[in-house]
Amino acid sequence: MSAQNMQAVKIAESFQEEIRSRAADIEAARRLPEDLALRMADAGLFRLLVPTAYGGTQVHPREFFDSLMATARADGAVGWCQMIGATTGLLAASLPDEWSRAMYGDHPNCISTGVTAPMGRAIPENGGYRISGRWPFGSGSQVSHWICGGCLIMENGEPRKDARGAPQSMLAFFPAEEVTIHDTWYTSGLCGTGSHDIEVCDAYVPEGRCAVLGGQPRVDAPLYRFPTIGLLALGVSAVALGIARQAVDAFVELATRKVPTGTTRTLAQRSAAQKDLARAKVLVGAARAYTYEAIDQAWAAAETQGRLGRDIKANLRLAATNNAWSAAEAVDLLYHAAGASAIYESSRLQRCFRDVHVATQHIMVAQPTFEVVGKVLLGIDPKTLL
C-alpha cells in the first residue's frame, strides 16, 4: 500500500470527533447531514474505489476496509453511508470512459449511491433504456448526485436471457433529481443512513450509464479484479466491526465510572466484566486478522494471475460474514455486561446493539452465506455470484 492510500484511514479518523458529537442528531434526522457529506466527499472518503484516472484514490482493499471501520467506530450510520458511496464508485471502472469522466472525473465532489437488487425493469430504446422501478434500502440517497438501481432487461414483456438461460440484469445510473425518495426508513438501527425506498418512473438512461454487475471492468488493475460483491460484503462487514470497536470504547468508558448496585467496586473491577471485555476485543481483532489474510491472498492472485478463483472469492465472503457475526457477538457481550445502563438512549452501547444487528441482516453477510461458502469448500457449485 502506498503512503497516499494509507492516508485514507487518517482522513476518516479526523472526522471521528465531529461525527460522535453529531451522532444523536444524525439518528434523529434519519439521514446523513449534507454539510458533513460534502466535507467527507471533499476529503475523498466516497472515492476510495474510483480509478485514479477519474480523480479517485483507487486504494488497496485493506485501506478501504480500515477507513470504513474508522468512520463506523464514531457512528455506524455514517460509516454505512460512506461504504455505500465508496462501493458504488467502484463502477466507475466499468462505465465507458466518457461517462466515468463526466460523472466522477469532472466532479471531484461526486457522491454516488445505489441498490444492486434487480427490481427495476429496463426496456431497450434508441441506444439506451426506458426504466421504471422502486428499490428499498437507498442508503445515502439524500446527499447523492447519482443513484443507481439494478434492473432486469426486458424483451416482449419477459426478462431477456443470457447464454446460460439466466435473466440479464444491469445497474443503471440516474441523476438524483430524477429519483423520488419515499419516506420509509423507520427501523430499529442504522437509522441515520436514510435508507428509504427510491423510485424512478419512465426514466430514459443512455446505454453508457449502465454497467453489468460482475461483468469485466474496463479499467484493468488488481483492485478491479476483485469481485464487486466481495468488496461490497467486505464493506458491510467493516462497518459492523467498526460498530463493535465503538462498543469496546463505550464499555471501557462506562466500566471505569459505574459502580453497580449492591457493591462498592466499579464495573471495571469485576472479573466477569474483564472477561467479557477481553473476549469482545479478541473477537474483533481475530476477525480483522482473518480478513487481512483473505484480502492479501486475493490481492496476490489479482496481481500475479489476473483473476480470482472461486475458492479465493469464497474466502473473501467467509471473512466478511464472519466479521459481521463476530461483531454482533462482541457487542452482545458488552451490552449484557453493562447491565441496565445499556438500555438508556444516552448509552452508546444501546445504539451499537441496535446498529450491529441491522448490519447482520444485509444479504451480503447474512447467515446463508456460510452455507454458500461451505458448498465451495466441499467442491459443490454454489450457483451464485461470489
N, C-alpha and C positions, 0 to 999 in steps of 0.2 A: 504494500500500500504506500502511495506517495504521501509526502508531507501535506500536499494540498488536500488529499482525500481524508487524512487524519483530522483535518480541521473541522469536519462536519460535526463530530461529537462535541468539540469545544463550542461551536456555534450553538448547538442545541442546549448545552449546559448554560450558556449565557442568558437564555430565556427562562431558566427554571424559577428564579426568584419571582419574576413578574407573573409567570403562569400560576405558581402556587398562590400568590396573593389574589388572583382573579378567579380561582377555581370555583368558588361558590357562585359567583355571578355568572360564570360560563354555564354551569349546570342549570341555574335558574332560567337563563335565557334560552337554553336548549339549542345553542349554536356557538360556533367559533366567532369571536368578535372580529369585525372587518379590519380594524386597525392592527390587531395582533397578527391576523393572517397576512396582511400586506407586508408587515415588517419581517415576518418569517419568510415570505416569498423573496423579499429584497435580499435576505441573508442566504438564500439558496436552498432552504430546507425542503422545498417541494420539487427541486430539480436534481435530486441526488442520482436518479437513474436516467436522466435525459442525456443523450450523447453530447460530448464536449463541442461537437460541430454546431450544435444549436444552443450553446450557452449553458449547457448543464455541466455537472461535475463528474458524472459517469463513475461513481465511487465503487470501490471494492464492496462486495456484499457484506463483509464483516462491518464495514463502516456504516453502511446503510442500516444494518441491524442495530448497532450500538447507538447510532443517532436517535433512532426511534425509542430505544429503551430510555435514553436520557430525557427525552421530552415527556414520555409517559410516566417517568419517575416523578415528574412535577404534577402532571394531570393526565389521566388515561384518555380522556376525550380529545384533548389537544394532540396527544401522540397519535391517536387513531386518525384524526383528520390529516395530519402530516403523512401518515402511512398511505392513506387513500390517494392523496395528491402525488406522492412520490411514485407509487406503483403505476398510477395512470400515466405519468410522464414517461414511463418505460416504453410506451407505444410510439414515442417519437422516433424510435429506432426502426419502426415498421412502416410508418406512413411514407408516402412519396416525399422526396426531398422538398419540393415546393411547399407542401403543406406543413411539414415539420418546421421548415424555416419560418413560414408565415405565423404559425401558432406559437412556437417557442423561441426560435432564433430572433425574431423581430420584436418580441415582447418579453423582456427578461423577468418581468413580474408575473408571468402567466401561471395561473393555478388551474389545473385540470383534474377532474374527478369523474367517477362513473361507477356503473354496475355491470358486471360481466354476464349475469344471467340473461339468456336469450329470450326475453319477454316482450320484445318488440317484433313488429312484422315489417319487412323491407320488400317493397315491390320495385323491380328494376324499371328505370325511367330515364331516358335521354342522358346516358353516361353517368347515371347515379341511381339513387333510390328514393322512393316516396315512403316515409316511415311514420308509423304510429305505434305507441306503446307506453306502458306505465310500469315503472320499476320501483320496488321497495328498497330501503337501505341506501338512499342517496346521500351518503355522508359528505359533509362539507359543501353541499351544493350552493348554499347561500353566498359563499365567498369565491365561487369558481367563475372562470372566464369561459371554459369549455367543459361540457359534460357529455360523457359517452354512455351508451347503453347497448347491451347485447341484443342482437336481432336474428331471427330466422329469415333467410332469403326465400321469398315465396314465388311460385310459378303455378298459374292456373288454380290458385286458391289453396295449394298444398306446398309444404316446405320442399325446396329443391334438395335433391340428394347428391352426395358426393360419390366418388368411385366405389366406396365401401358400402353404400346404401344408407349412410347416416345423414340426418338433416344438416344442411350447410348453415353455419351461423357466422356472424361477424360482429365487430364493435364499430358503431357509428358515432362520430363526434358532432355535437350540436352547440352553436353559440348559446351561452347561458340565457340570453334574452328570449330564446325560442322555447325554453323549458319552463313548464309550470311546476311549482313546488307545492305539494299538498301537505298540510299540517297534520301529520300522522305520528310523529315521533314522541310517544308517551310510553316510556319504558322504565324498567327497574334500574338500569345502569347505563353508563356511557351516554347520559342524557345530553351532554354538551356537544355531541357530534353532529346534531342537526340532521340525522339520517332519515329525513322524511321521504315519502314517495315522490318520485319525479315523473313527469309525463310530457310527451310530445304528441301532437296530432297533425297528421298530414304534412310533416316536415320534409323538405327536399334536401338530400345530402349528396354532394358530389362523390363519385367513387373514390377519389383521392383522400377523402376524410374518413375512410373506413379501413379497418385492419382485421385480420383473421387471428383470433386467439389461438396461440400455439403454432402459428404459421412461421415461415422463415423470415427473420428480421432482415431488413435491407442493410443496416449497419452491422458490419462483421467485427466483433470484438468479444473477448471472453465473457464479459458481463451479459451480452445479448445471446450467448449460447446457453445461459441458464434458462430453465422453463419459466414462463411468465407466472404460471400458477404456483410454482415452487417459491418464487420471490414474494408473491403475494402472501403465501402461507407463512413464510419467514417474517414478513412484516407484521401480520396479525399477531404472531406469537411474540415478537419483540415488544409489542405494546403490552401484552399480558405479563411478560417478565418485568417490564418497567413498572407496572402496577404493583407487582409483588415487591419490588425494591422499595417502592413508596411505602408499602405496608411495613416493611422492616424498619424504615426510618421512623414511621409514626409510632410503632410499638416501642422502639428504644426511647423515644421522647416521652411516651406515656409511662413506661415502666420505671423510669428514674424519678418520677414525681408522685405516682399513685401509691397510696397506702390502702390496700384492700380492707374491707370491713372485717373486724374481728382480729386484726393483727397490728403490730407496731412497725413492721418491716415493709419496705417498699416492694412493689411488684418485682423490681429488678433483683431483689434478694431471695426470691423464691426459686427453688430448684426446678419446679415444673416450668416456670416461665423461661428460665435459662435454657432448658432443654428444647422447648418449642421454638425459641428464637434461633438456636443453633441449627435445628432441623430445617427451618424455613430458609435460613441463609444458604445451607448446602444444597437444598432443592433448586434454588435459583442458580447458584454457581455451577452445579453439575450440569444443569440443562444448557446453560450458556456454553460450557466447555464442549459438550457433545455437538452443539450447533456449530461451533468453530471447526470441529473436526469434519463435520459433514460439508461445510462450506469449502474448507481447504481441499478436500478430496474432489469436490465438484469443480473448483477453480483449476486445479491441476489438470483435470480431464479436459476442461474447456480450452486451456492453453495448449495442451500437447496433442489432443485427439480431435479437437474441433467440434466435439459433440459430447453429450452426456448420455450414458447408457441408462436403461430402466432401473437398474439397481441403485445407481447414484441419485437419480431423481427421487426414487422411493425413500432413500435415506434422508434427503432434504425434507420431505414431507413428514417422515418419522420424527426428525428433530423438532420441526415446528409444532407438531401435535403434542409431543412430549413437553415442549416449553409451556404450552397453554395449560395443560393439566397439572404440571408441576407448579406453575404459578398459582393456580387455584388452590392446590393443596397447601402451599406455603401461606397464602392469605388466610385460608380457613384456620390453620394452626394459630396464627396470631390474633385473628378475630376472637376465637374462643378463649385464648389465653388472656386477653384483655378484660374479659368479664363484661359486666353491664356497661362499662364506659364506652364500649364499641358501638352501642346501639343509637347513640345520640347523633343528630345531624351535624353537630360540631366536631365529631370524630372523623379523622381521615380514614380510619380503619373501616368504618361502615361504608364509606364511599368506595374504598378499594374492594371490599367484599362484593358490592353490587356490580362494580365495573368489570371485575375479572370474570364473574360468572356470566356476563353478557358476552365477553370476548370468547369464552369457550364454546359458545353456540354458533360461531361462524363456521360455515360449511368447510372452510379450508383446514380447520383444526378440530372439527367435531370427532366424536368417538369412532364413527365408522371408518375414519382414515386409518386407524390401527389395523382394521380388517384388510383394507386395501394393501397396506404395506406387508401384512402377513402373507397375503397371496403371493406377492412378488418374492418374498423370502422362500416360499415353498415352490417356486418355479411355475406358479399359476398366473396366467394373463389376467390382470385386474380389469381389463376392458374399459379403462378410463384414463383421462389425461393425468399426468403426474407433474 
